[in-house]
Amino acid sequence: MARNAKLDRLLTLVKALGESAEGLTLDEMAELIGANRRTAERLRDLILVHFDLEESVDDRHKRFRIPGALPSPFTQPNVAEIAALQSLADTARKAGSAQALLLETLVGKVQAGLRREVKSRMAPDLDPLVRLQRHHVPAGPMIEHAPETVAQVQGAMMAGMCLEFDYLADGATEPKWRRVIPLGLIHGPATYLIGKIPGRDLEPAPYRLDRITEARVSNQPGAASEDWDLDQWMSASFGIWREQGHDIVLRVAPESAERARRWRFHPQQVIEQDGDELVVRFCSGGLREIAEHLFTWGGAVRIESPDELRAVMRERLSAASQSFA
């Protein structure tokens, strides 16, 4: 087993050094294979015996890479990787994801790149892995996303140009023209374009992709700034909708503490042990979405603060009791 682990580390490192455009430092190699720096040095020296290892200095750190293309055995996907990709593509299609077509096309290209004898050898193993693996698709909206809209959004991002489109807002009867700087796509049960109106001091706003028509790349330049962080922007809300952030404090009952310890309420949450209970803290907007999520805990999570979240929870409880009375 130990021998196989060493071989796995070596092959992982060879593949990474061949794929990296800028190269890897020894510390990055060690982190990649889950070993110390000395082990990374020994493996680097072993790789140097069999491959041309290019060395460069970047900010006083030595970087190493294998130039050119690696032989196909090092880059050829294995059965488990192809099955995982196929499963993601199938799930995306069933969920109506905007990325479904792209994933299905990628699966086809990966399989088309395999030699005939490799396909034949993989087939007996690939069939059960594809047939007997599924991703759970939860209840949610059934939305169709036009591939051409996705292509126009991504084209504007790559070109550093604004995106123009007609948008039918929720509750509106007629679409209105918009021009925005495309700051990101957020994929999920519904895919959202995050856009900022150029020349105006307004916060970025979400636009549901299925409500966008006549999307086209604008002639006006407009690109996300280098310091724009989509993950940071997303973390300010519990869901997709934006509102003022609140300091959320939740208290989890002892019987659910172990479950909550392994639960991600928010990307920037802080979890504290308080006796047999857990206290979860994070800053976020989206109070209605937080309240509706807490329904799934069945009373095991108590809202400590803010009062605004308690008020939203009472309103949602009242609405639910009236619906099922």
Contacts in CASP RR format, 6 or more apart in sequence:
PFRMAT RR
TARGET T0000
AUTHOR 0000-0000-0000
METHOD contacts of the structure
MODEL  1
MARNAKLDRLLTLVKALGESAEGLTLDEMAELIGANRRTAERLRDLILVH
FDLEESVDDRHKRFRIPGALPSPFTQPNVAEIAALQSLADTARKAGSAQA
LLLETLVGKVQAGLRREVKSRMAPDLDPLVRLQRHHVPAGPMIEHAPETV
AQVQGAMMAGMCLEFDYLADGATEPKWRRVIPLGLIHGPATYLIGKIPGR
DLEPAPYRLDRITEARVSNQPGAASEDWDLDQWMSASFGIWREQGHDIVL
RVAPESAERARRWRFHPQQVIEQDGDELVVRFCSGGLREIAEHLFTWGGA
VRIESPDELRAVMRERLSAASQSFA
9 33 0 8 1.000
9 34 0 8 1.000
9 35 0 8 1.000
9 39 0 8 1.000
9 43 0 8 1.000
10 43 0 8 1.000
10 46 0 8 1.000
10 47 0 8 1.000
11 74 0 8 1.000
12 32 0 8 1.000
12 33 0 8 1.000
13 29 0 8 1.000
13 32 0 8 1.000
13 33 0 8 1.000
13 40 0 8 1.000
13 43 0 8 1.000
13 44 0 8 1.000
13 47 0 8 1.000
14 47 0 8 1.000
14 51 0 8 1.000
14 66 0 8 1.000
14 70 0 8 1.000
14 74 0 8 1.000
15 70 0 8 1.000
15 74 0 8 1.000
15 75 0 8 1.000
16 24 0 8 1.000
16 29 0 8 1.000
16 32 0 8 1.000
17 23 0 8 1.000
17 24 0 8 1.000
17 29 0 8 1.000
17 47 0 8 1.000
17 51 0 8 1.000
17 53 0 8 1.000
17 64 0 8 1.000
17 65 0 8 1.000
17 66 0 8 1.000
18 65 0 8 1.000
18 66 0 8 1.000
18 68 0 8 1.000
18 70 0 8 1.000
18 74 0 8 1.000
20 65 0 8 1.000
21 65 0 8 1.000
22 58 0 8 1.000
22 63 0 8 1.000
22 65 0 8 1.000
23 56 0 8 1.000
23 63 0 8 1.000
23 64 0 8 1.000
23 65 0 8 1.000
24 32 0 8 1.000
24 63 0 8 1.000
24 64 0 8 1.000
24 65 0 8 1.000
25 61 0 8 1.000
25 62 0 8 1.000
25 63 0 8 1.000
25 64 0 8 1.000
26 37 0 8 1.000
26 40 0 8 1.000
26 41 0 8 1.000
26 44 0 8 1.000
26 62 0 8 1.000
26 64 0 8 1.000
27 37 0 8 1.000
27 40 0 8 1.000
29 40 0 8 1.000
29 43 0 8 1.000
29 44 0 8 1.000
29 64 0 8 1.000
30 36 0 8 1.000
30 37 0 8 1.000
30 39 0 8 1.000
30 40 0 8 1.000
33 39 0 8 1.000
33 40 0 8 1.000
33 43 0 8 1.000
44 53 0 8 1.000
44 64 0 8 1.000
47 53 0 8 1.000
47 66 0 8 1.000
51 66 0 8 1.000
52 66 0 8 1.000
52 67 0 8 1.000
53 64 0 8 1.000
53 65 0 8 1.000
53 66 0 8 1.000
54 64 0 8 1.000
54 65 0 8 1.000
54 66 0 8 1.000
54 67 0 8 1.000
55 62 0 8 1.000
55 63 0 8 1.000
55 64 0 8 1.000
56 62 0 8 1.000
56 63 0 8 1.000
56 65 0 8 1.000
57 63 0 8 1.000
69 75 0 8 1.000
76 114 0 8 1.000
76 118 0 8 1.000
77 85 0 8 1.000
77 110 0 8 1.000
77 114 0 8 1.000
79 122 0 8 1.000
79 125 0 8 1.000
79 126 0 8 1.000
79 129 0 8 1.000
80 129 0 8 1.000
82 107 0 8 1.000
82 110 0 8 1.000
82 111 0 8 1.000
82 122 0 8 1.000
82 126 0 8 1.000
83 126 0 8 1.000
83 129 0 8 1.000
83 130 0 8 1.000
83 133 0 8 1.000
85 103 0 8 1.000
85 106 0 8 1.000
85 107 0 8 1.000
85 110 0 8 1.000
86 107 0 8 1.000
86 130 0 8 1.000
87 130 0 8 1.000
87 133 0 8 1.000
87 134 0 8 1.000
87 135 0 8 1.000
88 103 0 8 1.000
88 135 0 8 1.000
89 100 0 8 1.000
89 103 0 8 1.000
89 104 0 8 1.000
89 106 0 8 1.000
89 107 0 8 1.000
90 134 0 8 1.000
90 135 0 8 1.000
91 97 0 8 1.000
91 134 0 8 1.000
91 135 0 8 1.000
91 137 0 8 1.000
92 99 0 8 1.000
92 100 0 8 1.000
92 103 0 8 1.000
92 104 0 8 1.000
93 100 0 8 1.000
93 104 0 8 1.000
94 137 0 8 1.000
95 137 0 8 1.000
95 188 0 8 1.000
95 189 0 8 1.000
96 142 0 8 1.000
96 143 0 8 1.000
96 144 0 8 1.000
96 145 0 8 1.000
97 103 0 8 1.000
97 145 0 8 1.000
97 187 0 8 1.000
97 188 0 8 1.000
97 191 0 8 1.000
98 145 0 8 1.000
98 149 0 8 1.000
98 150 0 8 1.000
98 185 0 8 1.000
98 187 0 8 1.000
98 191 0 8 1.000
98 209 0 8 1.000
99 150 0 8 1.000
99 187 0 8 1.000
99 191 0 8 1.000
101 147 0 8 1.000
101 150 0 8 1.000
102 150 0 8 1.000
111 119 0 8 1.000
114 122 0 8 1.000
138 189 0 8 1.000
140 189 0 8 1.000
141 189 0 8 1.000
141 190 0 8 1.000
143 189 0 8 1.000
143 190 0 8 1.000
143 191 0 8 1.000
143 210 0 8 1.000
144 210 0 8 1.000
145 191 0 8 1.000
145 209 0 8 1.000
145 210 0 8 1.000
146 209 0 8 1.000
146 210 0 8 1.000
148 215 0 8 1.000
149 165 0 8 1.000
149 209 0 8 1.000
149 212 0 8 1.000
149 213 0 8 1.000
149 215 0 8 1.000
150 185 0 8 1.000
150 191 0 8 1.000
150 209 0 8 1.000
152 163 0 8 1.000
152 165 0 8 1.000
152 215 0 8 1.000
152 216 0 8 1.000
152 217 0 8 1.000
153 163 0 8 1.000
153 182 0 8 1.000
153 185 0 8 1.000
153 193 0 8 1.000
153 209 0 8 1.000
153 215 0 8 1.000
154 185 0 8 1.000
155 161 0 8 1.000
155 217 0 8 1.000
156 162 0 8 1.000
156 163 0 8 1.000
156 182 0 8 1.000
156 217 0 8 1.000
156 218 0 8 1.000
157 182 0 8 1.000
157 184 0 8 1.000
157 223 0 8 1.000
157 224 0 8 1.000
159 217 0 8 1.000
160 221 0 8 1.000
160 222 0 8 1.000
160 223 0 8 1.000
161 217 0 8 1.000
161 218 0 8 1.000
161 219 0 8 1.000
161 220 0 8 1.000
161 221 0 8 1.000
161 222 0 8 1.000
161 223 0 8 1.000
162 179 0 8 1.000
162 180 0 8 1.000
162 181 0 8 1.000
162 182 0 8 1.000
162 198 0 8 1.000
162 217 0 8 1.000
162 218 0 8 1.000
162 220 0 8 1.000
162 221 0 8 1.000
162 222 0 8 1.000
163 179 0 8 1.000
163 180 0 8 1.000
163 181 0 8 1.000
163 182 0 8 1.000
163 193 0 8 1.000
163 195 0 8 1.000
163 215 0 8 1.000
163 216 0 8 1.000
163 217 0 8 1.000
163 218 0 8 1.000
164 177 0 8 1.000
164 178 0 8 1.000
164 179 0 8 1.000
164 214 0 8 1.000
164 215 0 8 1.000
164 216 0 8 1.000
164 217 0 8 1.000
164 218 0 8 1.000
165 177 0 8 1.000
165 178 0 8 1.000
165 207 0 8 1.000
165 212 0 8 1.000
165 213 0 8 1.000
165 214 0 8 1.000
165 215 0 8 1.000
165 216 0 8 1.000
166 175 0 8 1.000
166 176 0 8 1.000
166 177 0 8 1.000
166 178 0 8 1.000
166 212 0 8 1.000
166 213 0 8 1.000
166 214 0 8 1.000
167 175 0 8 1.000
167 176 0 8 1.000
167 177 0 8 1.000
167 178 0 8 1.000
167 207 0 8 1.000
167 211 0 8 1.000
167 212 0 8 1.000
167 213 0 8 1.000
168 174 0 8 1.000
168 175 0 8 1.000
168 211 0 8 1.000
168 213 0 8 1.000
169 176 0 8 1.000
169 211 0 8 1.000
170 211 0 8 1.000
175 211 0 8 1.000
175 213 0 8 1.000
178 197 0 8 1.000
178 207 0 8 1.000
179 197 0 8 1.000
179 198 0 8 1.000
179 218 0 8 1.000
179 220 0 8 1.000
180 193 0 8 1.000
180 195 0 8 1.000
180 196 0 8 1.000
180 197 0 8 1.000
180 198 0 8 1.000
180 205 0 8 1.000
180 207 0 8 1.000
181 195 0 8 1.000
181 196 0 8 1.000
181 197 0 8 1.000
181 198 0 8 1.000
181 222 0 8 1.000
181 223 0 8 1.000
181 224 0 8 1.000
182 193 0 8 1.000
182 194 0 8 1.000
182 195 0 8 1.000
182 224 0 8 1.000
183 194 0 8 1.000
183 195 0 8 1.000
183 196 0 8 1.000
183 204 0 8 1.000
183 224 0 8 1.000
183 228 0 8 1.000
183 230 0 8 1.000
183 233 0 8 1.000
184 193 0 8 1.000
184 194 0 8 1.000
184 195 0 8 1.000
184 224 0 8 1.000
184 230 0 8 1.000
185 191 0 8 1.000
185 192 0 8 1.000
185 193 0 8 1.000
185 194 0 8 1.000
185 209 0 8 1.000
186 192 0 8 1.000
186 194 0 8 1.000
186 206 0 8 1.000
186 230 0 8 1.000
186 234 0 8 1.000
186 240 0 8 1.000
190 208 0 8 1.000
190 209 0 8 1.000
190 210 0 8 1.000
191 208 0 8 1.000
191 209 0 8 1.000
191 210 0 8 1.000
192 206 0 8 1.000
192 207 0 8 1.000
192 208 0 8 1.000
192 209 0 8 1.000
192 240 0 8 1.000
193 206 0 8 1.000
193 207 0 8 1.000
193 209 0 8 1.000
193 212 0 8 1.000
194 204 0 8 1.000
194 205 0 8 1.000
194 206 0 8 1.000
194 207 0 8 1.000
194 230 0 8 1.000
194 233 0 8 1.000
195 204 0 8 1.000
195 205 0 8 1.000
195 206 0 8 1.000
195 207 0 8 1.000
196 202 0 8 1.000
196 203 0 8 1.000
196 204 0 8 1.000
196 205 0 8 1.000
197 205 0 8 1.000
198 220 0 8 1.000
198 222 0 8 1.000
203 242 0 8 1.000
204 233 0 8 1.000
205 242 0 8 1.000
206 240 0 8 1.000
206 241 0 8 1.000
206 242 0 8 1.000
231 267 0 8 1.000
234 267 0 8 1.000
235 266 0 8 1.000
235 267 0 8 1.000
235 268 0 8 1.000
235 284 0 8 1.000
236 242 0 8 1.000
236 245 0 8 1.000
236 283 0 8 1.000
236 284 0 8 1.000
236 285 0 8 1.000
237 243 0 8 1.000
237 284 0 8 1.000
237 285 0 8 1.000
237 286 0 8 1.000
237 289 0 8 1.000
238 266 0 8 1.000
238 284 0 8 1.000
238 285 0 8 1.000
238 286 0 8 1.000
238 287 0 8 1.000
238 289 0 8 1.000
238 290 0 8 1.000
238 293 0 8 1.000
239 286 0 8 1.000
239 289 0 8 1.000
241 286 0 8 1.000
241 289 0 8 1.000
242 285 0 8 1.000
243 285 0 8 1.000
243 286 0 8 1.000
243 287 0 8 1.000
244 285 0 8 1.000
245 283 0 8 1.000
245 284 0 8 1.000
245 285 0 8 1.000
245 286 0 8 1.000
246 283 0 8 1.000
246 284 0 8 1.000
246 285 0 8 1.000
246 287 0 8 1.000
246 306 0 8 1.000
246 308 0 8 1.000
246 309 0 8 1.000
247 281 0 8 1.000
247 283 0 8 1.000
247 305 0 8 1.000
247 306 0 8 1.000
248 266 0 8 1.000
248 280 0 8 1.000
248 281 0 8 1.000
248 282 0 8 1.000
248 283 0 8 1.000
248 284 0 8 1.000
248 290 0 8 1.000
248 305 0 8 1.000
248 306 0 8 1.000
248 309 0 8 1.000
249 279 0 8 1.000
249 280 0 8 1.000
249 281 0 8 1.000
249 303 0 8 1.000
249 304 0 8 1.000
249 305 0 8 1.000
249 306 0 8 1.000
250 265 0 8 1.000
250 279 0 8 1.000
250 280 0 8 1.000
250 281 0 8 1.000
250 294 0 8 1.000
250 301 0 8 1.000
250 302 0 8 1.000
250 303 0 8 1.000
250 304 0 8 1.000
251 274 0 8 1.000
251 277 0 8 1.000
251 278 0 8 1.000
251 279 0 8 1.000
251 280 0 8 1.000
251 301 0 8 1.000
251 302 0 8 1.000
251 304 0 8 1.000
252 260 0 8 1.000
252 277 0 8 1.000
252 278 0 8 1.000
252 279 0 8 1.000
252 280 0 8 1.000
252 297 0 8 1.000
252 300 0 8 1.000
252 301 0 8 1.000
252 302 0 8 1.000
253 277 0 8 1.000
253 299 0 8 1.000
253 300 0 8 1.000
253 301 0 8 1.000
253 302 0 8 1.000
254 276 0 8 1.000
254 277 0 8 1.000
255 300 0 8 1.000
256 297 0 8 1.000
256 300 0 8 1.000
256 301 0 8 1.000
257 276 0 8 1.000
257 277 0 8 1.000
257 278 0 8 1.000
260 271 0 8 1.000
260 278 0 8 1.000
260 280 0 8 1.000
260 300 0 8 1.000
260 301 0 8 1.000
261 271 0 8 1.000
261 278 0 8 1.000
265 280 0 8 1.000
265 282 0 8 1.000
265 293 0 8 1.000
266 282 0 8 1.000
266 284 0 8 1.000
268 282 0 8 1.000
268 283 0 8 1.000
269 280 0 8 1.000
269 281 0 8 1.000
269 282 0 8 1.000
270 280 0 8 1.000
270 281 0 8 1.000
270 282 0 8 1.000
271 278 0 8 1.000
271 279 0 8 1.000
271 280 0 8 1.000
271 281 0 8 1.000
272 278 0 8 1.000
272 279 0 8 1.000
272 280 0 8 1.000
272 281 0 8 1.000
273 279 0 8 1.000
279 304 0 8 1.000
280 301 0 8 1.000
284 290 0 8 1.000
287 308 0 8 1.000
287 309 0 8 1.000
287 312 0 8 1.000
288 312 0 8 1.000
288 316 0 8 1.000
290 309 0 8 1.000
290 312 0 8 1.000
291 309 0 8 1.000
291 312 0 8 1.000
291 313 0 8 1.000
291 316 0 8 1.000
292 316 0 8 1.000
294 301 0 8 1.000
294 303 0 8 1.000
294 313 0 8 1.000
295 316 0 8 1.000
295 320 0 8 1.000
303 309 0 8 1.000
303 310 0 8 1.000
303 313 0 8 1.000
END
